[in-house]
């Protein structure tokens, strides 16, 4: 066994050690809990410390004597907008501080059944509907790289926790970028699964979500090492009867013939491309070429149209279904952010909305045809390095720079395509070092190909976490 502290190990490394009994589940859990308790007072990534219960579970796992699942003794965190039995599903709202879940959401059940140990619940903005993470109930989460960078949102607590060393796996979810924003902000790695991949519902929910939210929102993980997704995502996708639209396909699809063709674009429409993002895209392309991929320039279909309609359609449903709750339960900050959303991305009228949702199939078909030729497409994620805290609360310019510039993100949710985010460069900016993430879009049901490509980029660029820890301890 190496001298590397246990909290620094990947989930794959930890699982190998716990399953072989070289270390106990309790040892693995204690290392993560100690790290959480040392760093979380400054970062506020974990808003409910479950360390004592986690250690008790780990001890029970060690003495059970049964089969050791693929995540045996691996510490994980769960975002506070997903049900965990006996705990509040707050969604960042003071009004929901006592909204206690009667049972576990499917992904929590799946993680526990695989032997994982939940050490804490992570922060989210109000309604989980901002690209930054702050709320009146739990407060602000900070980025472990420094307070000049937002931790992203809405899974900002998850990204901050996993990169700081509070367990190698952090649950998050994504309706317009809420896994990929925190990954890009912190240097974590993630894959937003495609529609129907991970079974999802909250036993505590009082109403069902709108059809577009159901079509765009997915559950996933933030990790420090891309290959950990190959270990943990097969656990996440195990079926559950509570989600009638879950697609029970295996994690890995059939091998492809010959070199995998990757489409490549630097298009950011009318947003200027920052030199560091440009360089990160070049670095990612070169890494894929060196790994044996065939990279070709492509013209992304309907990109400008998708950039508009994906935002406006989501705002149409938000205005109809959650705006009254935002006004009733939200802070002045989140109300102002939503008002700016509606100004910049005006909701459609009834008939127009129906036509746009129908046209969604046209866009998805065009992308399906592109991905039939190129199973992967490498794109920018944001045109600039990640923004600072509260940037989206900066009125017209702030929302345009944060959400408007993130059209590559929301478009992929609108289409239901899998899309990953991996750091491809550590930029030396005036404010300090900052990871730059790029996006890889995948063929439907082929998240495994996205993860393989991200692992190839990581192999050349190197993971960001060791560089972060060298700076911050």
LINGIFEN-V863681 format. One record per residue. N is the residue number from 1. RES is the residue in one small letter. SS is DSSP state (A for helix, B for strand, O for the rest). D_FIRST is the distance of its C-alpha to the first C-alpha in Angstrom with 1 decimal. Layout:
n:N res:RES ss:SS d_first:D_FIRST
n:N res:RES ss:SS d_first:D_FIRST
This chain:
n:1 res:x ss:O d_first:0.0
n:2 res:x ss:O d_first:3.8
n:3 res:x ss:O d_first:6.8
n:4 res:x ss:O d_first:8.5
n:5 res:x ss:O d_first:10.5
n:6 res:x ss:A d_first:10.3
n:7 res:x ss:A d_first:13.9
n:8 res:x ss:A d_first:13.4
n:9 res:x ss:O d_first:11.4
n:10 res:x ss:O d_first:13.9
n:11 res:x ss:A d_first:15.2
n:12 res:x ss:A d_first:14.2
n:13 res:x ss:A d_first:10.4
n:14 res:x ss:A d_first:11.0
n:15 res:x ss:A d_first:13.2
n:16 res:x ss:A d_first:11.1
n:17 res:x ss:A d_first:8.6
n:18 res:x ss:A d_first:11.9
n:19 res:x ss:A d_first:13.9
n:20 res:x ss:O d_first:11.8
n:21 res:x ss:O d_first:11.8
n:22 res:x ss:O d_first:8.1
n:23 res:x ss:O d_first:9.4
n:24 res:x ss:O d_first:13.1
n:25 res:x ss:A d_first:15.4
n:26 res:x ss:A d_first:16.7
n:27 res:x ss:A d_first:13.6
n:28 res:x ss:A d_first:13.4
n:29 res:x ss:A d_first:17.1
n:30 res:x ss:A d_first:17.5
n:31 res:x ss:A d_first:15.4
n:32 res:x ss:A d_first:17.8
n:33 res:x ss:A d_first:20.8
n:34 res:x ss:A d_first:20.3
n:35 res:x ss:A d_first:20.1
n:36 res:x ss:A d_first:23.1
n:37 res:x ss:A d_first:25.1
n:38 res:x ss:A d_first:24.5
n:39 res:x ss:A d_first:25.5
n:40 res:x ss:A d_first:27.8
n:41 res:x ss:A d_first:30.8
n:42 res:x ss:A d_first:31.2
n:43 res:x ss:A d_first:30.4
n:44 res:x ss:O d_first:32.0
n:45 res:x ss:O d_first:29.9
n:46 res:x ss:B d_first:29.5
n:47 res:x ss:B d_first:32.9
n:48 res:x ss:B d_first:32.1
n:49 res:x ss:B d_first:29.1
n:50 res:x ss:O d_first:28.0
n:51 res:x ss:A d_first:25.1
n:52 res:x ss:A d_first:26.5
n:53 res:x ss:A d_first:27.3
n:54 res:x ss:A d_first:23.9
n:55 res:x ss:A d_first:22.2
n:56 res:x ss:A d_first:24.9
n:57 res:x ss:A d_first:24.2
n:58 res:x ss:A d_first:20.4
n:59 res:x ss:A d_first:21.3
n:60 res:x ss:A d_first:23.8
n:61 res:x ss:A d_first:21.5
n:62 res:x ss:A d_first:19.1
n:63 res:x ss:A d_first:22.2
n:64 res:x ss:A d_first:24.1
n:65 res:x ss:O d_first:23.0
n:66 res:x ss:O d_first:24.2
n:67 res:x ss:O d_first:22.9
n:68 res:x ss:O d_first:19.8
n:69 res:x ss:O d_first:21.0
n:70 res:x ss:O d_first:19.5
n:71 res:x ss:O d_first:18.8
n:72 res:x ss:O d_first:17.8
n:73 res:x ss:O d_first:16.9
n:74 res:x ss:O d_first:16.9
n:75 res:x ss:B d_first:19.1
n:76 res:x ss:B d_first:22.2
n:77 res:x ss:B d_first:25.5
n:78 res:x ss:B d_first:29.0
n:79 res:x ss:B d_first:32.0
n:80 res:x ss:O d_first:35.0
n:81 res:x ss:O d_first:37.4
n:82 res:x ss:O d_first:35.9
n:83 res:x ss:O d_first:36.6
n:84 res:x ss:O d_first:34.1
n:85 res:x ss:O d_first:36.0
n:86 res:x ss:O d_first:37.3
n:87 res:x ss:O d_first:36.6
n:88 res:x ss:B d_first:38.9
n:89 res:x ss:O d_first:39.0
n:90 res:x ss:O d_first:40.5
n:91 res:x ss:O d_first:40.4
n:92 res:x ss:O d_first:40.7
n:93 res:x ss:O d_first:44.2
n:94 res:x ss:A d_first:45.6
n:95 res:x ss:A d_first:47.8
n:96 res:x ss:A d_first:44.9
n:97 res:x ss:O d_first:43.0
n:98 res:x ss:O d_first:44.0
n:99 res:x ss:O d_first:43.7
n:100 res:x ss:B d_first:41.5
n:101 res:x ss:O d_first:40.0
n:102 res:x ss:O d_first:41.2
n:103 res:x ss:O d_first:38.3
n:104 res:x ss:O d_first:35.2
n:105 res:x ss:O d_first:35.6
n:106 res:x ss:A d_first:34.5
n:107 res:x ss:A d_first:31.3
n:108 res:x ss:A d_first:30.3
n:109 res:x ss:A d_first:31.0
n:110 res:x ss:A d_first:29.0
n:111 res:x ss:A d_first:25.9
n:112 res:x ss:A d_first:26.1
n:113 res:x ss:A d_first:26.9
n:114 res:x ss:O d_first:23.6
n:115 res:x ss:O d_first:21.7
n:116 res:x ss:O d_first:21.4
n:117 res:x ss:B d_first:22.0
n:118 res:x ss:B d_first:24.6
n:119 res:x ss:B d_first:24.1
n:120 res:x ss:B d_first:27.2
n:121 res:x ss:B d_first:30.2
n:122 res:x ss:B d_first:30.7
n:123 res:x ss:O d_first:33.9
n:124 res:x ss:O d_first:36.5
n:125 res:x ss:O d_first:40.0
n:126 res:x ss:A d_first:43.1
n:127 res:x ss:A d_first:43.7
n:128 res:x ss:A d_first:40.5
n:129 res:x ss:O d_first:43.0
n:130 res:x ss:O d_first:42.1
n:131 res:x ss:O d_first:39.8
n:132 res:x ss:O d_first:38.9
n:133 res:x ss:O d_first:37.6
n:134 res:x ss:O d_first:39.8
n:135 res:x ss:O d_first:42.0
n:136 res:x ss:O d_first:44.3
n:137 res:x ss:O d_first:42.3
n:138 res:x ss:O d_first:38.7
n:139 res:x ss:O d_first:39.4
n:140 res:x ss:O d_first:37.8
n:141 res:x ss:O d_first:34.2
n:142 res:x ss:O d_first:33.1
n:143 res:x ss:O d_first:31.1
n:144 res:x ss:O d_first:27.9
n:145 res:x ss:O d_first:29.2
n:146 res:x ss:O d_first:32.3
n:147 res:x ss:O d_first:35.5
n:148 res:x ss:O d_first:37.4
n:149 res:x ss:O d_first:35.7
n:150 res:x ss:O d_first:36.3
n:151 res:x ss:O d_first:33.2
n:152 res:x ss:O d_first:35.2
n:153 res:x ss:O d_first:36.4
n:154 res:x ss:O d_first:36.9
n:155 res:x ss:O d_first:33.1
n:156 res:x ss:A d_first:32.7
n:157 res:x ss:A d_first:30.8
n:158 res:x ss:A d_first:28.3
n:159 res:x ss:A d_first:27.7
n:160 res:x ss:A d_first:27.5
n:161 res:x ss:A d_first:25.1
n:162 res:x ss:A d_first:22.6
n:163 res:x ss:A d_first:22.7
n:164 res:x ss:A d_first:22.4
n:165 res:x ss:O d_first:19.1
n:166 res:x ss:O d_first:20.8
n:167 res:x ss:O d_first:18.9
n:168 res:x ss:O d_first:18.2
n:169 res:x ss:B d_first:21.3
n:170 res:x ss:B d_first:24.8
n:171 res:x ss:B d_first:27.9
n:172 res:x ss:B d_first:31.1
n:173 res:x ss:B d_first:34.3
n:174 res:x ss:B d_first:36.7
n:175 res:x ss:O d_first:40.5
n:176 res:x ss:O d_first:41.1
n:177 res:x ss:O d_first:37.9
n:178 res:x ss:O d_first:36.1
n:179 res:x ss:O d_first:32.6
n:180 res:x ss:A d_first:33.3
n:181 res:x ss:A d_first:34.9
n:182 res:x ss:A d_first:31.8
n:183 res:x ss:A d_first:29.5
n:184 res:x ss:A d_first:31.9
n:185 res:x ss:A d_first:32.2
n:186 res:x ss:A d_first:28.6
n:187 res:x ss:O d_first:26.8
n:188 res:x ss:O d_first:25.3
n:189 res:x ss:B d_first:25.7
n:190 res:x ss:B d_first:27.8
n:191 res:x ss:B d_first:30.1
n:192 res:x ss:B d_first:33.3
n:193 res:x ss:O d_first:34.0
n:194 res:x ss:O d_first:37.4
n:195 res:x ss:O d_first:40.1
n:196 res:x ss:O d_first:39.5
n:197 res:x ss:O d_first:35.9
n:198 res:x ss:O d_first:34.3
n:199 res:x ss:O d_first:36.5
n:200 res:x ss:O d_first:37.8
n:201 res:x ss:O d_first:40.2
n:202 res:x ss:O d_first:40.3
n:203 res:x ss:O d_first:41.9
n:204 res:x ss:O d_first:43.3
n:205 res:x ss:O d_first:45.2
n:206 res:x ss:O d_first:48.9
n:207 res:x ss:O d_first:49.9
n:208 res:x ss:O d_first:48.7
n:209 res:x ss:O d_first:47.7
n:210 res:x ss:O d_first:50.1
n:211 res:x ss:A d_first:49.9
n:212 res:x ss:A d_first:48.7
n:213 res:x ss:A d_first:45.9
n:214 res:x ss:A d_first:44.9
n:215 res:x ss:A d_first:45.0
n:216 res:x ss:A d_first:43.0
n:217 res:x ss:O d_first:40.4
n:218 res:x ss:B d_first:37.0
n:219 res:x ss:B d_first:33.7
n:220 res:x ss:B d_first:30.3
n:221 res:x ss:B d_first:26.9
n:222 res:x ss:B d_first:25.8
n:223 res:x ss:B d_first:22.2
n:224 res:x ss:O d_first:20.3
n:225 res:x ss:O d_first:19.3
n:226 res:x ss:O d_first:22.0
n:227 res:x ss:O d_first:20.2
n:228 res:x ss:A d_first:19.3
n:229 res:x ss:A d_first:23.1
n:230 res:x ss:A d_first:22.9
n:231 res:x ss:A d_first:20.6
n:232 res:x ss:A d_first:22.6
n:233 res:x ss:A d_first:26.2
n:234 res:x ss:A d_first:26.9
n:235 res:x ss:A d_first:26.3
n:236 res:x ss:A d_first:28.7
n:237 res:x ss:O d_first:31.5
n:238 res:x ss:O d_first:32.0
n:239 res:x ss:O d_first:35.7
n:240 res:x ss:O d_first:37.6
n:241 res:x ss:O d_first:41.3
n:242 res:x ss:O d_first:41.8
n:243 res:x ss:O d_first:41.6
n:244 res:x ss:O d_first:44.4
n:245 res:x ss:O d_first:43.7
n:246 res:x ss:O d_first:40.1
n:247 res:x ss:O d_first:39.6
n:248 res:x ss:O d_first:37.5
n:249 res:x ss:O d_first:36.2
n:250 res:x ss:O d_first:32.8
n:251 res:x ss:O d_first:30.2
n:252 res:x ss:O d_first:30.3
n:253 res:x ss:O d_first:33.7
n:254 res:x ss:O d_first:35.1
n:255 res:x ss:O d_first:34.0
n:256 res:x ss:O d_first:36.4
n:257 res:x ss:O d_first:38.5
n:258 res:x ss:O d_first:37.9
n:259 res:x ss:O d_first:36.5
n:260 res:x ss:O d_first:36.3
n:261 res:x ss:B d_first:39.0
n:262 res:x ss:B d_first:38.3
n:263 res:x ss:B d_first:41.2
n:264 res:x ss:B d_first:41.0
n:265 res:x ss:O d_first:43.1
n:266 res:x ss:O d_first:43.3
n:267 res:x ss:O d_first:46.1
n:268 res:x ss:O d_first:46.3
n:269 res:x ss:O d_first:50.0
n:270 res:x ss:O d_first:51.9
n:271 res:x ss:O d_first:48.9
n:272 res:x ss:O d_first:48.2
n:273 res:x ss:O d_first:44.8
n:274 res:x ss:O d_first:43.0
n:275 res:x ss:A d_first:41.9
n:276 res:x ss:A d_first:38.3
n:277 res:x ss:A d_first:38.3
n:278 res:x ss:A d_first:40.2
n:279 res:x ss:A d_first:37.6
n:280 res:x ss:A d_first:34.7
n:281 res:x ss:A d_first:36.6
n:282 res:x ss:A d_first:37.0
n:283 res:x ss:A d_first:33.4
n:284 res:x ss:A d_first:32.5
n:285 res:x ss:A d_first:35.2
n:286 res:x ss:A d_first:34.1
n:287 res:x ss:A d_first:30.5
n:288 res:x ss:A d_first:31.9
n:289 res:x ss:A d_first:34.3
n:290 res:x ss:A d_first:31.6
n:291 res:x ss:O d_first:29.6
n:292 res:x ss:O d_first:32.8
n:293 res:x ss:O d_first:34.5
n:294 res:x ss:B d_first:38.3
n:295 res:x ss:B d_first:39.2
n:296 res:x ss:B d_first:42.9
n:297 res:x ss:B d_first:44.9
n:298 res:x ss:O d_first:46.3
n:299 res:x ss:O d_first:48.8
n:300 res:x ss:O d_first:47.3
n:301 res:x ss:O d_first:50.0
n:302 res:x ss:O d_first:51.8
n:303 res:x ss:A d_first:49.4
n:304 res:x ss:A d_first:52.0
n:305 res:x ss:A d_first:53.5
n:306 res:x ss:A d_first:50.2
n:307 res:x ss:A d_first:49.4
n:308 res:x ss:A d_first:52.5
n:309 res:x ss:A d_first:52.7
n:310 res:x ss:A d_first:49.1
n:311 res:x ss:A d_first:49.6
n:312 res:x ss:A d_first:53.2
n:313 res:x ss:A d_first:52.6
n:314 res:x ss:A d_first:49.8
n:315 res:x ss:A d_first:52.0
n:316 res:x ss:A d_first:54.8
n:317 res:x ss:A d_first:52.9
n:318 res:x ss:A d_first:51.5
n:319 res:x ss:A d_first:55.0
n:320 res:x ss:A d_first:56.3
n:321 res:x ss:A d_first:53.5
n:322 res:x ss:O d_first:51.6
n:323 res:x ss:A d_first:53.8
n:324 res:x ss:A d_first:55.8
n:325 res:x ss:A d_first:52.7
n:326 res:x ss:A d_first:51.4
n:327 res:x ss:A d_first:54.7
n:328 res:x ss:A d_first:54.8
n:329 res:x ss:A d_first:51.2
n:330 res:x ss:O d_first:49.8
n:331 res:x ss:O d_first:49.9
n:332 res:x ss:A d_first:52.3
n:333 res:x ss:A d_first:49.5
n:334 res:x ss:A d_first:48.5
n:335 res:x ss:A d_first:52.1
n:336 res:x ss:A d_first:52.9
n:337 res:x ss:A d_first:50.0
n:338 res:x ss:A d_first:51.2
n:339 res:x ss:A d_first:54.8
n:340 res:x ss:A d_first:53.6
n:341 res:x ss:A d_first:51.8
n:342 res:x ss:A d_first:55.1
n:343 res:x ss:A d_first:57.0
n:344 res:x ss:A d_first:54.9
n:345 res:x ss:O d_first:54.2
n:346 res:x ss:O d_first:57.4
n:347 res:x ss:O d_first:57.2
n:348 res:x ss:O d_first:59.2
n:349 res:x ss:O d_first:62.4
n:350 res:x ss:A d_first:62.3
n:351 res:x ss:A d_first:63.6
n:352 res:x ss:A d_first:61.7
n:353 res:x ss:A d_first:58.4
n:354 res:x ss:A d_first:59.1
n:355 res:x ss:A d_first:59.8
n:356 res:x ss:A d_first:56.6
n:357 res:x ss:A d_first:54.5
n:358 res:x ss:A d_first:56.3
n:359 res:x ss:A d_first:55.7
n:360 res:x ss:A d_first:51.9
n:361 res:x ss:A d_first:52.1
n:362 res:x ss:A d_first:53.7
n:363 res:x ss:A d_first:50.8
n:364 res:x ss:A d_first:48.2
n:365 res:x ss:A d_first:50.1
n:366 res:x ss:A d_first:50.2
n:367 res:x ss:A d_first:46.5
n:368 res:x ss:A d_first:45.9
n:369 res:x ss:A d_first:48.1
n:370 res:x ss:A d_first:46.2
n:371 res:x ss:A d_first:42.8
n:372 res:x ss:A d_first:44.3
n:373 res:x ss:A d_first:44.6
n:374 res:x ss:O d_first:41.5
n:375 res:x ss:O d_first:38.8
n:376 res:x ss:B d_first:37.2
n:377 res:x ss:B d_first:38.9
n:378 res:x ss:B d_first:37.3
n:379 res:x ss:B d_first:39.1
n:380 res:x ss:B d_first:39.1
n:381 res:x ss:O d_first:38.0
n:382 res:x ss:O d_first:40.0
n:383 res:x ss:O d_first:42.3
n:384 res:x ss:O d_first:41.1
n:385 res:x ss:O d_first:37.9
n:386 res:x ss:O d_first:37.2
n:387 res:x ss:O d_first:39.8
n:388 res:x ss:O d_first:39.9
n:389 res:x ss:O d_first:40.1
n:390 res:x ss:O d_first:43.3
n:391 res:x ss:A d_first:44.4
n:392 res:x ss:A d_first:45.6
n:393 res:x ss:A d_first:47.8
n:394 res:x ss:O d_first:49.7
n:395 res:x ss:A d_first:52.6
n:396 res:x ss:A d_first:53.7
n:397 res:x ss:A d_first:51.7
n:398 res:x ss:A d_first:48.5
n:399 res:x ss:A d_first:48.6
n:400 res:x ss:A d_first:49.5
n:401 res:x ss:A d_first:46.6
n:402 res:x ss:A d_first:44.0
n:403 res:x ss:O d_first:45.2
n:404 res:x ss:A d_first:47.8
n:405 res:x ss:A d_first:45.5
n:406 res:x ss:A d_first:42.9
n:407 res:x ss:A d_first:45.1
n:408 res:x ss:A d_first:42.4
n:409 res:x ss:A d_first:40.4
n:410 res:x ss:A d_first:43.1
n:411 res:x ss:A d_first:44.7
n:412 res:x ss:A d_first:41.7
n:413 res:x ss:A d_first:41.8
n:414 res:x ss:A d_first:45.5
n:415 res:x ss:A d_first:45.0
n:416 res:x ss:O d_first:42.1
n:417 res:x ss:O d_first:40.0
n:418 res:x ss:O d_first:36.2
n:419 res:x ss:B d_first:35.1
n:420 res:x ss:B d_first:31.8
n:421 res:x ss:B d_first:31.0
n:422 res:x ss:B d_first:28.5
n:423 res:x ss:B d_first:28.4
n:424 res:x ss:B d_first:29.8
n:425 res:x ss:B d_first:30.4
n:426 res:x ss:B d_first:29.9
n:427 res:x ss:B d_first:33.5
n:428 res:x ss:B d_first:34.6
n:429 res:x ss:B d_first:37.4
n:430 res:x ss:O d_first:39.6
n:431 res:x ss:O d_first:38.0
n:432 res:x ss:B d_first:34.5
n:433 res:x ss:B d_first:31.7
n:434 res:x ss:B d_first:31.9
n:435 res:x ss:B d_first:30.2
n:436 res:x ss:B d_first:32.6
n:437 res:x ss:B d_first:32.1
n:438 res:x ss:B d_first:33.9
n:439 res:x ss:B d_first:34.8
n:440 res:x ss:B d_first:34.5
n:441 res:x ss:B d_first:37.0
n:442 res:x ss:B d_first:36.6
n:443 res:x ss:O d_first:38.9
n:444 res:x ss:O d_first:39.5
n:445 res:x ss:O d_first:36.9
n:446 res:x ss:O d_first:34.5
n:447 res:x ss:A d_first:31.9
n:448 res:x ss:A d_first:29.4
n:449 res:x ss:A d_first:31.1
n:450 res:x ss:A d_first:31.0
n:451 res:x ss:A d_first:27.2
n:452 res:x ss:A d_first:26.8
n:453 res:x ss:A d_first:29.0
n:454 res:x ss:A d_first:27.2
n:455 res:x ss:A d_first:23.9
n:456 res:x ss:A d_first:25.9
n:457 res:x ss:A d_first:27.1
n:458 res:x ss:A d_first:23.7
n:459 res:x ss:A d_first:22.4
n:460 res:x ss:A d_first:25.2
n:461 res:x ss:A d_first:25.6
n:462 res:x ss:O d_first:22.0
n:463 res:x ss:O d_first:21.0
n:464 res:x ss:O d_first:22.8
n:465 res:x ss:A d_first:20.4
n:466 res:x ss:A d_first:18.6
n:467 res:x ss:A d_first:22.2
n:468 res:x ss:A d_first:23.3
n:469 res:x ss:A d_first:20.7
n:470 res:x ss:A d_first:21.5
n:471 res:x ss:A d_first:25.1
n:472 res:x ss:A d_first:24.9
n:473 res:x ss:O d_first:21.8
